[in-house]
Amino acid sequence: MKRIIFINRYFHPDHSATSQVLSDLAFHLAAVGYAVQVFTSRQLYDNPAAQLPETETVQGVAVRRLSSTRFGRSALLGRGVDYASFYRAVRRELMASARPGDIVVAKTDPPLLCLAVASAARRRDLLLVNWLQDLYPEVAMRLRVPLVAGPLGVGLRVLRDAALRRAAANVVVGGGMAAVLRRRNIAADRIEVIPNWCDDDDIRPVAHPDNELRREWGLADRFVVGYSGNLGRGHEFATLFEAALRLRDEPRIAFLFVGGGSRMDELRGAVTAHGLDASFRFLSYQDRARLRFSLGAADVHWLSLRPELEGLIVPSKFYGIAAAGRPIIAVTAGDGEIAGLVREHGCGVVVAPGDGAAFAAALREFAANPEMVAGMGARARAMLDAQFTRRQAFARWERLFDGLP
């Protein structure tokens, strides 16, 4: 039997989004009889000083944690050094322990991991599958990250494309990403669309009276706009914040932020500076066992993607919101992938970035129409059950692996 080696900087017990979907898939494949190994780091996403065990077997998955530098995500230079050291450790481990015919699945943390893996895969006669959670360097170029926004980014994209063309398959998480790769002359028969997922067996709609967290967080009598997960550079919160300013005299409406990210502190500071503390709750990441209650504590959820990043990123929090049976307020490009799904399935509203007035108006309408909110939430769950369950994604992955030569 072929061995499947997944490579990503983070893996169980880490809580980050890339770790969770990888851990889910690896554990499932091991449970149904595949030989699965993971090469990862010894760190946690929010704790670079963590020292996880170097080797262990978890739920049938052999985990090999590689040593790398630990500067963390706070400074761009230190982050780059961490990336480079992980690339080197991965390549060294592949050359030392991978066997011809192994399937190597390279994720995108750190970015452009495919470049480090492709050369080792070629030398060791491995089957390379790239699992693209986002498209770099395009994301960095659109966000005008120093250095990468110029000729360096163009050169990295050429090298990335070459690695994708040599791969046995390139898995993307959305149709927009597949279209971008086709425009880059990546062969269509080497592109597979397999959306991300959530634990939709565990995350199910929870009625407010049954939700312990609404009581614990003092939200029992309020209409709650939720956000769960990382708030980073790919998101904009100015639209939501303008809506909050317009609603500051309507105390029934509250904004609940659960998670972290580079922009969460920025938002928290703006809330305090404008005297909106009574309207907002900021909480840290919740244990996965409480996720159904955390997501269900909101009446509606907000998600955001900067329009220039359409086709490069798909917000994975979309699936958890739908699983919890809550409507979605999508502040995204009107012709984007998430916006299209929201409109097609009638499971929320789409607000143009910058239109805080429309956002506030939508919230007023939602707060006044609980039956409309319930209907949209039910349609969100029905959409997920029809198209985006975890079992459906696992089946697609199994077909992909079984079809490789």
C-alpha positions in Angstrom: 0.0 0.0 0.0 1.2 3.5 -0.8 2.2 5.7 2.1 0.7 9.2 2.3 2.9 11.8 3.8 1.2 15.2 4.7 3.4 18.2 5.2 2.2 21.3 7.1 3.7 23.4 9.9 0.8 22.7 12.2 -1.0 19.5 13.1 -3.1 18.2 16.0 -3.3 19.3 18.8 -3.0 22.8 17.2 -6.3 24.6 16.7 -5.5 26.6 13.6 -7.7 26.1 10.5 -5.1 24.4 8.4 -4.2 22.1 11.2 -7.8 21.1 11.9 -8.7 20.1 8.3 -5.4 18.3 7.9 -5.9 16.4 11.2 -9.4 15.5 10.3 -8.3 14.1 6.9 -5.3 12.3 8.2 -7.2 10.6 11.1 -10.0 9.5 8.7 -7.6 8.0 6.2 -5.7 6.1 8.9 -9.0 4.8 10.3 -10.1 3.4 6.9 -6.8 1.7 6.3 -4.4 4.0 4.6 -0.8 4.3 5.8 -0.5 8.0 6.9 2.5 10.0 8.1 2.7 13.7 8.9 5.8 15.9 8.8 5.1 19.1 10.9 6.8 21.4 13.3 7.0 21.2 17.1 5.2 24.5 17.6 1.7 25.7 18.0 0.2 28.4 15.8 -0.1 30.9 18.8 2.9 29.6 20.7 6.1 29.3 18.8 7.9 28.3 22.0 5.9 25.1 22.4 7.8 21.8 22.3 5.5 19.1 21.1 6.9 15.6 21.1 9.4 14.9 18.3 7.6 11.6 17.3 4.4 10.0 18.3 1.5 8.1 16.8 -1.9 9.7 17.1 -5.1 7.8 16.1 -3.0 5.7 13.8 -1.1 8.6 12.2 2.7 8.6 12.5 3.7 12.1 13.4 7.3 13.4 12.8 7.8 16.9 14.2 10.8 18.7 12.7 13.0 21.2 14.5 13.0 24.7 13.0 13.5 28.3 14.2 10.9 29.9 16.5 10.7 33.6 15.8 7.0 33.5 15.5 4.5 35.5 13.4 5.0 39.0 14.9 7.8 40.2 12.7 8.1 39.7 8.9 11.8 38.9 8.9 11.6 36.4 11.7 8.6 34.7 10.0 10.7 34.4 6.8 13.6 32.8 8.7 11.1 30.3 10.3 9.8 29.5 6.8 13.2 28.9 5.4 14.3 26.6 8.3 11.1 24.6 7.9 11.7 24.2 4.2 15.2 22.9 4.9 14.0 20.5 7.6 11.3 19.1 5.3 13.5 18.6 2.4 16.1 16.9 4.6 13.5 14.5 6.1 12.0 13.6 2.7 15.5 12.8 1.3 16.2 10.7 4.4 13.0 8.8 4.9 10.6 9.0 2.0 10.4 5.9 -0.3 9.9 5.8 -4.0 6.2 5.7 -4.8 5.1 7.5 -1.6 2.4 10.2 -2.0 3.5 13.5 -0.6 0.8 16.1 0.1 2.3 19.6 0.5 0.0 22.2 2.1 0.6 26.0 2.0 1.9 26.7 5.5 4.5 27.9 5.1 3.7 29.6 1.8 5.3 28.1 -1.3 6.1 24.8 0.5 5.6 23.1 -2.9 9.0 24.6 -4.0 10.9 22.8 -1.2 9.0 19.6 -1.7 9.0 19.4 -5.5 12.7 19.0 -5.9 12.9 16.3 -3.2 9.9 14.5 -4.8 11.6 14.5 -8.2 14.9 13.1 -6.7 13.1 10.4 -4.6 10.5 9.5 -7.2 7.6 10.6 -5.1 4.1 11.5 -6.2 3.5 15.1 -5.3 0.0 16.5 -4.5 -0.2 20.2 -3.7 -3.1 21.1 -1.3 -3.5 24.8 -1.9 -5.4 26.6 0.9 -4.5 29.9 -0.8 -2.5 31.1 -3.7 1.0 32.6 -3.0 2.7 34.7 -4.0 -0.5 36.3 -5.4 -1.9 37.0 -1.9 1.2 38.8 -0.8 1.4 40.7 -4.1 -2.2 41.9 -3.7 -1.6 42.9 -0.1 1.6 44.7 -1.1 3.8 42.8 1.2 7.3 44.4 1.1 9.7 42.8 -1.4 7.1 40.2 -2.6 5.0 42.9 -4.2 7.7 43.6 -6.8 9.8 41.5 -9.2 10.5 38.9 -6.5 6.8 38.0 -6.4 6.7 37.6 -10.2 9.7 35.3 -10.1 8.3 33.2 -7.2 5.0 32.8 -9.2 6.9 31.4 -12.1 8.7 28.9 -9.9 5.5 28.0 -8.1 3.7 27.4 -11.5 6.6 25.1 -12.5 6.2 23.1 -9.3 2.4 22.8 -9.9 2.9 21.6 -13.4 5.2 18.8 -12.2 2.7 17.6 -9.6 0.5 14.6 -9.9 -2.4 16.7 -8.7 -3.2 20.2 -7.3 -6.1 20.3 -4.9 -7.7 23.7 -4.5 -10.5 24.7 -2.1 -12.7 26.6 -4.5 -13.7 27.0 -8.1 -12.3 30.5 -8.3 -8.9 29.2 -7.3 -9.2 26.5 -10.0 -9.9 29.2 -12.6 -6.8 31.2 -11.5 -4.6 28.1 -12.0 -6.1 27.4 -15.4 -5.3 30.9 -16.4 -1.7 30.2 -15.3 -1.6 27.3 -17.8 -1.8 24.6 -15.1 -3.4 21.6 -16.9 -7.1 21.2 -16.0 -6.7 17.5 -15.5 -4.1 18.2 -12.7 -6.6 20.4 -10.8 -9.0 19.0 -8.3 -11.6 21.1 -6.4 -12.2 19.8 -2.9 -13.7 22.4 -0.5 -12.7 22.5 3.1 -15.1 21.4 5.8 -16.0 21.5 9.4 -17.1 18.7 11.8 -20.7 18.9 10.6 -21.7 15.8 12.7 -20.9 17.7 15.9 -21.6 21.2 14.8 -25.4 21.4 14.5 -28.0 24.1 15.1 -28.4 24.8 18.8 -31.5 26.7 20.0 -30.7 29.7 22.1 -32.5 28.4 25.3 -30.2 25.3 25.1 -27.0 27.3 24.6 -25.0 27.6 27.8 -22.6 30.1 26.3 -25.2 32.7 25.6 -26.0 32.8 29.3 -22.4 32.6 30.3 -21.4 35.5 28.1 -24.4 37.7 29.1 -26.0 37.6 25.6 -29.3 35.9 26.4 -31.5 38.9 25.6 -29.5 40.4 22.7 -29.4 40.0 18.9 -25.8 38.8 18.3 -23.6 39.2 15.3 -20.9 36.6 15.5 -17.4 36.2 14.1 -15.3 33.1 14.8 -11.7 32.4 13.9 -8.7 34.4 12.7 -9.1 38.1 11.8 -6.2 38.8 9.5 -4.9 40.9 6.7 -7.2 39.3 4.2 -10.2 40.7 6.0 -11.6 44.2 6.4 -13.7 45.3 9.4 -14.3 48.9 8.5 -17.7 48.1 7.0 -18.8 46.2 10.2 -17.4 48.9 12.4 -19.3 51.7 10.6 -22.4 49.6 11.1 -21.7 49.3 14.8 -21.3 53.1 15.0 -24.7 53.6 13.3 -26.2 51.1 15.8 -24.6 52.4 18.9 -28.0 53.6 20.3 -29.6 50.3 19.7 -28.3 48.3 22.7 -30.1 45.1 21.8 -27.6 44.4 19.0 -24.2 43.0 20.1 -21.1 41.9 18.2 -19.3 38.8 19.4 -15.7 38.1 18.3 -14.2 34.7 19.2 -10.7 34.0 18.1 -7.6 36.0 17.3 -5.4 37.3 14.5 -3.3 40.2 13.5 -6.3 42.6 13.2 -8.2 41.6 16.3 -6.3 43.9 18.6 -6.7 46.7 16.0 -10.5 46.2 16.1 -10.5 46.0 19.9 -8.6 49.3 20.1 -11.0 51.0 17.7 -14.0 49.8 19.8 -12.6 51.2 23.0 -11.5 54.5 21.3 -15.1 55.1 20.0 -16.8 54.1 23.2 -18.4 50.9 21.8 -17.3 48.5 24.5 -20.9 47.8 25.6 -21.7 46.6 22.1 -18.7 44.1 21.7 -17.5 40.9 23.3 -14.0 39.7 22.6 -13.2 36.1 23.6 -10.3 33.7 22.9 -10.5 30.6 20.8 -12.9 28.0 22.3 -12.2 24.3 22.7 -13.4 22.4 19.7 -15.9 20.5 21.9 -17.7 23.8 22.6 -17.7 25.0 19.0 -21.3 24.2 18.3 -22.3 26.4 21.3 -19.8 29.1 20.3 -21.0 29.3 16.8 -24.6 28.9 17.9 -24.4 31.8 20.3 -24.8 34.2 17.4 -28.0 34.9 15.6 -26.1 35.7 12.4 -22.5 35.6 11.4 -20.3 38.0 9.5 -17.5 37.0 7.2 -15.2 39.2 5.1 -12.8 38.8 2.2 -11.1 41.7 0.6 -12.3 41.9 -3.1 -8.8 41.8 -4.5 -8.3 38.4 -2.9 -11.2 36.7 -4.6 -10.0 33.5 -6.3 -6.9 33.4 -4.0 -8.6 32.5 -0.7 -11.9 30.9 0.4 -12.9 31.7 4.0 -13.2 28.3 5.6 -15.3 29.7 8.5 -18.2 29.6 5.9 -18.7 25.9 6.5 -18.9 26.2 10.3 -21.5 29.0 10.1 -23.6 26.9 7.7 -23.3 23.8 9.9 -24.5 25.8 12.9 -27.6 26.8 10.9 -27.0 30.5 11.0 -27.4 33.2 8.3 -24.3 34.7 6.7 -23.6 38.4 6.2 -20.9 38.3 3.5 -18.8 41.5 3.1 -17.1 40.4 -0.1 -17.0 41.1 -3.8 -20.5 40.9 -5.2 -19.4 38.4 -7.9 -17.2 36.4 -5.6 -17.6 32.7 -4.7 -19.1 33.1 -1.2 -21.4 35.8 -2.4 -22.7 33.5 -5.2 -23.4 30.7 -2.7 -25.2 33.0 -0.3 -27.4 34.4 -3.0 -28.1 31.0 -4.7 -29.2 29.4 -1.5 -30.9 32.3 0.2 -28.9 31.8 3.3 -27.9 35.4 4.1 -27.1 38.7 2.5 -24.2 40.2 0.6 -22.9 43.7 1.5 -20.5 45.6 -0.6 -17.2 46.4 1.2 -17.5 50.0 2.5 -21.3 50.1 2.7 -21.7 50.3 6.5 -25.2 51.8 6.0 -26.4 48.6 4.2 -24.8 46.5 6.8 -26.6 48.3 9.6 -29.9 48.2 7.7 -29.5 44.4 7.2 -29.0 44.0 11.0 -32.0 46.0 11.8 -34.1 43.9 9.5 -32.7 40.7 10.9 -33.3 41.7 14.5 -36.9 42.6 13.7 -37.6 39.3 11.8 -36.7 36.2 13.7 -38.6 34.0 11.3 -36.6 35.3 8.4 -33.4 34.6 10.3 -34.5 31.1 11.1 -35.4 30.4 7.5 -32.0 31.6 6.2 -30.2 29.5 8.9 -32.1 26.4 7.9 -31.2 27.0 4.2 -27.6 27.4 5.2 -27.6 24.0 6.9 -29.4 22.4 3.9 -26.8 23.8 1.5 -24.0 22.3 3.6 -25.7 18.9 3.8 -26.1 18.9 0.0 -22.7 20.0 -1.0 -20.1 20.6 1.7 -20.1 17.8 4.3 -17.0 16.4 5.8 -17.9 12.9 4.5 -18.3 14.2 1.0 -14.8 15.8 1.1 -13.2 12.7 2.5 -14.7 10.6 -0.3 -13.3 13.0 -2.9 -9.8 12.7 -1.3 -10.0 8.9 -1.3 -11.0 8.9 -5.0 -8.0 11.2 -5.7 -5.5 9.0 -3.9 -6.9 5.8 -5.3 -6.7 7.2 -8.8 -3.0 8.2 -8.7 -0.7 5.9 -10.7 
